[in-house]
Amino acid sequence: MRDSLAVEASFLQREDELLSCWWKEYAECSEGPKGASDLLSPASEKSSSESSQLGEEYSVEEERVGVPVKGGLYEVDLVKRHCFPVYWTGENRRVLRGHWFARKGGLDWLPLREDVAEQLEFAYRSKVWHRRSFQPSGLYAARIDMQGFTPGLHAIFTGEDDTWEAWLNADASGFSSAMGFGGNGVKLRRGYAPPQSSKPTQDELRQQKEEEMDDYCSQVPVRHLVFMVHGIGQRLEKSNLVDDVSDFRHITSILAERHLTPYQRGTQRVLFIPCQWRKGLKLSGETTVEKITLDGVRGLREVLSATVHDVLYYMSPIYCQAIIDSVLQI
């Protein structure tokens, strides 16, 4: 929760600039990027205020507005809306600013894209339910037609100030572009609330534990640093050092709760950083082995190549130095 609040606070400090970048990205995804001739116009046609605004937009695009999360292991780039690892190479994860959420059936609440959420927020702030009327279906509600690229998409607001409800509908197919599924009659909610289930699942319990761990790491300073260096076998498909270190971090937090005093846990913590030296290391002999590997024994050959061959490479003076250099360059 603290990570989300920190990201939101950083966003609000530069809301206008960041929203300008987000809408530009959305326009490029919808219409395609504009050429240089479209972006730059003659000086006589552009006022000084417009030019300064364009310059500020480009400056924030070139600048990375980063917010550390998950105890400093990851960082959120608010301009590109990506979350990426800081100390190792990994995949970027998309970050969404959840303002309005929708749910159909028993699915989870999913955030709506910005163009739909902004129109719903404007309708909410203007208390659109005060302008209710009888709809063709006989429902006494206020209808808001969504402007955008989804024809027939509209929202229905019912109830009063304290009992209002909202639904998202589509007169025709095409609602799937606003969310990840199609269909009509999707309930809306403003803001996010954690699921309230009597018997939480294992995934929900694990997610709750991770959020508690993230909140703890955001408050307690690092006093000890541990580099987790893997051995052989990291080239196997199911091997993932980052996940292994995450599990190790979870186990150590449980042990710390059992054996450390509240004062010790509140004044210091340990930072575990995975060191992946094998994923990016390319040795000359590997390409030759892959070319001569028969399809019938490929599975066994890949297991041997990812495990036993690493031992042979390390025993070779030439490849041993390459392995050592790969570890040192992390």
N, C-alpha and C positions, 0 to 999 in steps of 0.2 A: 504493500500500500504506500509506503514512504517513497519508493521509486516512482510510482505513478504521480504522486503529489509533486515530487521534484521535477519531473518532466513537464507537468502541467504548469508549474510556476515559471519555468524557463520559457515555455511557449507564450504565456501571457505577457512576459516582458517584451517580446518582439512579435506580438500577434499579427499586426498588419503586414510586416515584411514577410513573415513565414506563410501567411495565407496567400499573399501575392504569388509566392513561389509555388505553392501547392496548386493554385488554380491554373497557373501557367503550365504546370506538368499535366494537369487534367486535360487542358485544352490541346496540348500536343499529343496526348494519347488518343484523343477523340478525333482530331482533325489532321494530325501529323505535324512535325516540327516546321516552323516557318523558316524561309530562307533569309539570308542576310539582307536582301533587298526589302523584305517585308518588315524586318525589325528596325531598320534604319531609314528614316525619312528625311527630306531636306529640312534645314534649320528654319526656314521660313514657315514651315507648316507645323512646327512644334514649339510650344511656349517654353520658357525657362523652367517653370514649375514642373511641366511634364518631363523635361529632360532630367531634372534633379531626381524626380521620382523613379525614372527608369534607371538612373545610376545607382540609387539605393537598392533597387531590386537586383541588379547585377552584383552589387557588392555582397549582399547577403547570400546570393547563390554561390559565389566563390568562397565565402567564408563557411566554415563548418561549425554549426552551433551544437556542441556536444554536451551530453549530460551523462555522467557515470551512473551505472545501475548495477545491481547484483554484486554489491560489495566492491565495485571498481573493476570487476572482471570484464564487464561489457560496457559499451557506450552507445547512446542513442543520438544519432544525427538527425536533428529536427528539420533540417532543410530537405534532406533526401528521405526522411522517415524510415531509416534503417537502424537496426540494432546489430552490432557486430562485436566480436571478441577483441579485446585490446592487446593481449599478450601472445596470441597465437593466430594462425590463419584459419578462418572458418567461414561458414555461409552467413550472408546477411539475412536478417529476418525483418519482415515488413512490420512497421509500427503504425497502428491506427489510433486516432484520437476518438475514443468512443464517447459520443454525445447522445445520440439516439440509437436505440437498439430495437430489433425486431425478432419475433419468434413465431414459428409455425409448428403446431403440434407439440411433441415432446422434445423438440430440438433445443439446443442452447440458444441463449440470446446472442445475436450476431450484430455487430455494428454496421450501420448504414453508411454508404459513401457520403462524401462531404456535400455534394450538390443537393442531395435529398435531405440530409440532416439540417443544413442551413435554412432551407425553406420551412421545415417543420419547426425549427427554433423560432423563426420569425412569426409563424402562426401562433405558437405557444405564448410568446411574449405579448402579442397583441390580444390574447384571450379570445381566440377566434370562436370558441364555443358560445360566446354571447350573441353571435350572429347566426344562430341555428334556424333552420327552416325545414319544412317537410320535403324529403327527397323523393324522387320517382318511385323508389321502393317502399315508401311509406315511413321510413325512419326519420325521426326528428333529430337532425344533426347538421353540422357545418361541414361543407365540402371544400377542400383545397386542392386545386389541380397543380400537380408538380410540373414545373417547367424544366425541360431537359430533353434527353434523347430517348426516353422511354414513353411512347405514346399511350395515353389512357391512364397513366399512373396518377392516383389521387389519394388523399388522406381524408378520413372521416373522424370528426371530433364529436363526442357525445358527452352528456353530463354537465355538471356545474363546476365551480372553481375548485372545490375540494374533492370532487368525485369524477373528474373528467377522464375519459378514455379515448384512445386514438387507435385507428386501424388503417393499414395501408392496403389499397386495392388497385387492381388494374382492369380496365374495361376490356382490354385485349391482351394477348400474350406478349411477353416482353419484360415482365417484372423480374425475370431471372437476371437481367443485367444490373439491376439495382442491388440484388443480393445473390447468394449462391444457389438459390432454388427458385422455381417458378410457382405460380398459383396465386389465388386471391385470398383476401381476408386474413392478413397477417397482423397480429397485435403489436403495438408499439409501446415503448417505454422510454422515458427521458431519464438518462443517468443509468449507472450500473449498480446492481445489487448482487452480492454473492448468493449462490443457490442455498436455499433453506430446506434441506432434505433430512428426514428423520434418521435415515441410515446412510451416511455418506459412503460413496464408493472408495476403493483403494486409490484411484486416480485423484479424487477430490481430497482425500486425506494427505496424499503426497504433495499436491499443489498447495494445500494450506500450510504444510510444513516448510515448503520452499519459500512461501511468502513470509513466514515468520523468520526464516533464516536470512532472507534478504533484508528485512527490517532490522534485524540484529546487526548485520554487517554494515548497514548504513550509519549506525550510531557508534560502533565500537572501533577504535583505531587498530591498525595492524602493528603487531609487535614481533611477529615471527614470519619468515618467508620460507616456503618449502617448494623446491622444484621437483616435479614428478617426471622422471625420465623413464620411458618404457624400455623393454628389452626386445626380444625377437617376436615376430608374429603380427606386427602392426599392419602388414600389407594384406592380411586376411580381410575379407569383406565384412565380417561381423565384428572386427576389432575396432574399438573407438576409445582412444585414451581420454578424450574429453568427458565421455560418459562415465568411464571408470573413475576418473578423478572426482567427478560430481558425486558418485556413490561413496567414494572414500571421504569426501567432505561431509556428507550426510552422516556417515558412521561416526566420524570424529566429533560432530556436534552432539550426538547422543551420548557419547562417552564423556564429553565435557560437562553436560548437564548432570551426569551422575557423580562425577568425581571432583569437579571444581566448585569452589565457593561462588556465590553470586558476585562478590567483589572481583574475583579473578576473571570471571566471564565478562564483567562489565567494564573492565579496564584494558583488556587486550584480547586479540584473536590471532589466528593463524591463517595466512593466505596461501592456498595451494594453487600452483600454476602448472598446467600440463606442458611438457616439452616434447613436441612431435618432431623427431629428427628423421624418421624413416619415410614419411609420406611424400616429402618433396625431394628425396634423394634418388637420383637416377644413376645407376651404375651401368657401364658399357656392356657387361655380360648379360644383363637381364633381357635386352632386346633380342639378342641371338637366341636365348633359351625360348622366348615366346614364339619366335618364328618357326622353330623346329618342333614345337610341342604338338603332338597328335591329338585330334579331337577326342579319341576314345579314352585317353588317359589325362585329359586336361585338368579334371578336378584334383586328382592326386598330384599331378605335376605342380599345380598352383599352390597346394598346401606345402609341398616340399620346397618350392621356390621362396615362399614367404616365411619359412621357418629355418629349415636346415641350411639353405643356401646363405642365409645371413651369417651363420656361424662360420661357414667356409670363407665368405667375403671378409669377415673380421680377422681370420687367420692369415689372409693374404696381406703382405706389406703394402701393396698399392691401394687396395680397397680399404684396408684398415685406417689409413690416414684420411681417406675420403669420409669414412664414417665418423671419425673423431672431429673432422672439420665441420661436418653437418651438425653435430651436437653443440659445438662451440658457437656456431652462427645463429643459434636459436635466439 
